[in-house]
Amino acid sequence: LCATSSAPSSAAAADLKSKLLDAISNLRTLQERDGSFAIDFGVKGGEINATSRAPQKVDYYAISRDVGDAAENVIALTNELEAISPTDEPTQYLGDKQNGDQAPLNGPWKLLFTTAADASFSKNSTRGSAKVQNIVDGARGRITNVIDFEPKEDGSAPPLKQLNVVIKAEAESEKRVGLVFKYAKAVFNKKLFGRNLALYIPVPAPFLTRLIVLLSRIFKFGRKKGTERKVPKAYFDVVYLDKSLRIHRTGDDNLFVQGKDEWDEAKPLFQ
């Protein structure tokens, strides 16, 4: 059975998707003009809340009113798209060894926009600029978050070349994906015997879980009252999904907009 609904107008969705890309492009242009974030690791870096230890939300208005208004426009368009999502069951076939390649979430997704501070990278910060994507293996029920760090402003290579975070993903409902972090792989620019040095970090040792939070986490931990001292459960809810666009919200109410390479209109924003 197909997981998509024929009720929403594909023409309306196409129009909103085009407007969404224009809004994201405008936001980036304004950030180039007015400045970007300088988010670094931990509480002092503005990545994590000092009280709750949850990931901070990005305050686009801290850059300028124009940037803040542009970000609000992006968010408003995602809300409109949420109302006409064509996929009734985004988590269908997730973890299904036989049909996983047909899972609506299957494949690589590249980041276009987020409200999450710990998934926002810029050159004017210690951790530097990076391109972020995650790869969903529907058959194995696995998501790999991939962070590729870019050269510094002076053209030199950053110490960390790439960080991969491997996560077990399970369908908790038609739209919710539960996450269990398995391990991280850090690839450094320093080479030994002609190969980049790599470090495998097992999870869920508490300090290693925190390391992943600090460095790369795309999907955020949801917290329930009275459980602040426990390692919270990670999940995200898919609010819009088609073959080229995915929008999800995390347990910390952070928003992520991601697309696939075959979305030709979005390719300039992937560069």
N, C-alpha and C positions, 0 to 999 in steps of 0.2 A: 504494500500500500504506500502511496505517495504521502510524504509528510507535509506537503504544501497545500495551502488553501487557494481556491480560485476566486474567492470573494473580493479581496482587495484589488484595486485597479493597478495593473502593472504600469500604466502610463503615469498615474499619480506618483507611484514609487520612483519611477525613473526621473521624474521632474524633481522630486525631493532629494534624490541622491545627487543629482547634478547641482542643486542648490547647496547641498551639504559640502561638496568638494569645493565649490566657489567660496563658501564661508570659511573653510579650513585654510584655503589658499590666502584669503584676505587676512585671516588671523596671523599667519606666518609672515606676511608682508609687513603688517603693523609691528610685529615683534622685531623684525629686522630694523625697522625705523626707530622704535621706542626702546628696544632692549629686550633681553630675555631673562630667564631665571638663573640664579646662581645657587642651585640646590646641591647640597653636599650630604655626606652620610650623617645619620643620627639626628638627635634632637637639635644640636647646635647648628647643623647644616640645614635645618628646616624640613627634613624628610619625615621625621616621626614626632608625634605629639608628646610633649613632656609628661603629661599626666596619664594618658591612656596607653601610650606606646603604639597607638594605631598610626598608620600612614596618614600624613597630612594631605589635605586637599590643596591644590594649587590655587592661589589667589591671583587671577589674571589682572584684576584691578590694581594690584600692587605695582604693575608695570606702567599702566596708564589707563585712563578712562576708555580710550578708543579700543585698546587691547581687551579690556574687560567686557565691553559691549560686544566685541567681535566673538569672544568665547561664549558669551550668553546666547548669541545667535546660533552658534554651532549646537549648543545644548538644546535649544528650542527646536531645531530641525530634527535632532535625534528623537525628541519626544513625539513629533509628528510622525516620524517613520515607525516608532514603536506601535502606534495605533493601527498601522496597516501592514504589519509583518506578515509575509506570505507563508511562513513556515510554522505550522501548528505544533510540531514536536521537534525542536532543534536537537534534542539529545537522542533521537532515534538512531539505533544501531551502534551507539557508542559502546565500545567494548565487545561487540559482536564479531567473533573471529571469522565468521563466514560472510557477513554482510557489512562489516565495518568500513569497507572502502566506499560504501554507499551512504555513510553517515553524513548528514548535512554539515556537520562541523569539520569533517575530514579535510586535511590539507594544511598548507602554510598560510598564515594570516599576518599581514604587516601592519604595524601601528600607524594610525593617521592622526589620532587625537586622544588625549586623556586628561582627566582632572587630578590624577594621582601624582603626588610629588615624587614618590620613590620610583616612578617609571618615566620621569621627565629628566632628560639629559641635555646639558648645554656645554659649550666650550669654555665658558667663563666660570667653571667650577672645578674642584679638585678631581672629581671622577670623570669629567670631560664629556664630550658629545658621543652619542651612540645611536645606532639604528636598532630598533626592537621588533622582533616578530615572534610568533609561536607557531609550532607545527603540531597539528593534531593527527595522531595515528589512531584512526577510528577502530581498526581491528584489534589493536593491542590495548585500547583504552589508555592511551598515554599522550601527554602533552609535553613538548620540549620548548621552554622559553629560551630564545636565542638573543643575546645582546652582543652586537658587534661594535666595539669601541673604535672611534675614528681618530685620525692623527690630531695632535695638539695644534693650537693656533700657530706655533712656530714651525709646524711641519714635522716635528719629531713624533715617533711612535709612542703610544701610551704603554705603561708596563703591562697592562692586561689587554690582550688582543680580543678575546671572546669569553663570554660566560654562558654556559648552557645549564639550565635547571630542568631536571627531568621529574615529571609529576604524574602520578596515577590519577586518572580521571574516571569518575563513575556518574552515571545518570541518577540523580536523586529525585527528579520529577521530570515532567516533559520539558521544562525550561531551565532547571537548575543542575549544575555540574559540581559535584563534590570533588575536592582536590586533596591528595596526600602527597607531600613532597618526598621524593625518593633519594636523589643525590644531585650534586652540582659538579660540573666540570669547568674548571678555570684554565683557559689556554693563554699562556704568556707570550710576549713578543721575543723574549730571550730564547735562544736556541741551544740545544745540546745534541751533538752528533748530527747536525743538519735538520733537526726536528724541533718544533716549538715545544717548550716545556709545558706539561699539563698536570694539573692537580685535581684528583677526584675527592670530593667532600661528601661523606655519607650524611644522611638525614634520618632521624630527627633529633640528634643531639641538640639541646637547647641553644648553646652558643652558635652552633652552625645554622640552626633555623633563623636566629637573629641575623647572622651574616647574610643569608639569602634575602631577608627582609631589607637589609641595608643596601645591598648591591643591585638587586635585579627584579624584585618581585613584580610581576604584571598583575597577577590575581591576588586580591587582598583578603586578609583574614576577617571573618565576621565575628563580632563579639556579642555575647549575651550578658545581661546584667548578673553580677555576682560571680562571674567566671574570669575576672581580669587576670588572676594569677596563673591560670592554666593556659597551655598552648591552645589558642582558639582554632576552630575549624575553618578551613579555607573553602570558599565556593564562589561561583559567579552565576548570575541569572542572565540568560540570553533574552534580550528584549526585541531584537530585530535580527533576522537572518535570511539571506538569499544566497545565490551562488557566488556573489562577489563582495558583499558587504555584511559585516557582523558587528553588532553593537551589544555590549554586555555591561552589567553593573555588578560590582563586587559586594561582599558583605559589609564593607566600610562605605558603601554608597558612592564609590568612585566609578566614573564612566570611562569606557574604552570604545573607541571606534577603530575598526580594523578592516582591511581589504585584501583581496587576492590580486596577484599579478595580471590575471586575465581581464581585470577591470581596466580597460585601456584608458578611460577618462581619468583614472586615479594614478596612473603610472608616474606623471611628473612629481607627484607628492611623495612617491616612494624613494625618489632619488636622494 
